[in-house]
Amino acid sequence: MLCKLNWIFTQREEPWAQIIYAKFHTKSGERIKCHQSSSVWLGIKFVGTINKPFIGWIMGNGKKINFWRDSWETCTPLREHIDLPNNL
């Protein structure tokens, strides 16, 4: 059950996942180090290490991928990390 909650949490499509993510992460996507205890968060964080080896990306034919504008590892697109001009 916790693995399923972690998967749903990583997708951040459910309202509860968005709330928990906002509570325990900064605006740049980094986990905050100091917070009030939450049994739900502890469980989701714990099974993240179990789920991570089994999570991958299916690229398909690449027609819908925008290397610079898509978010890859963080919530921020690559172009914003290196301050690219808008036309790229």
N, C-alpha and C positions, 0 to 999 in steps of 0.2 A: 504494500500500500504506500509506504513512504517513497519507494522508487517512482511510483506513478505520480505522486504529488510533486516530486522533484522534477520530473519530466514536464508536467503541466506548468510548474513554476518557471522553468527555463524558457518556455515558449512565451510567457507573459501575455497571453491572450485573455485569460480569465481575470475579472476584476480583483478577486482576492489576491492573485499572484502579483498584480500591479501594485496593490497596496503594500504587501509585504516587501516587495522589491524596493519601493520608494522609502519604506521605513528603515531598511537596513543597508542602503547603498547611497553614495553621494550622487550628485547630478552627473558626474563624469563616469559613473558606473563602478566605482571602487567600493568595496565593502567597508562599512564604518567599523571602527574598532571598539567603540564603547556604546552600549545600548542596554535597554531593559531586557530582562530575560523573557524568552518566548519559547515554550515547548515546541510549537509548530516550527519555528525557524531553526531550532537546534536539530530537529528531525530532518528537515529538508536539507540543511547544510551537511549533516552526517551522510546521507545517502548520495549526495552529489559526488563523492569520491567513488561510490559504487557504480553510479550511472555513467560517469565521464568516459571510461574506456569503451563504452558501447554506443556513444553518440558520435555521429559523423555527418558529413555533408554529401548530399547527392547533387552533383552539378548539372546533370542533364546535358543539353546541347549548348548551353551558355548564352542563349539569346536574351534571357531576362537578367543576366548578371551585369552589374555596373561596378567594376572594380573600385573606382574611387568614391562612389556615392553610397554603396552598400555598407552596412555595419557588419564587421567580421568578428572581432574578438570582444569589442566593447560596444556600448550603445552609440558611439560616435563614429560616423563614417571616416574612412582613411583621409579623405581630402581635408577634413577639419583638423586632423592631427598635424598635418604638415602645411596647412594654410595655402592650399592651391587656389588659383583664380577660379571664378564661377564658370568660365567657359570650358574647363576641363572636366 
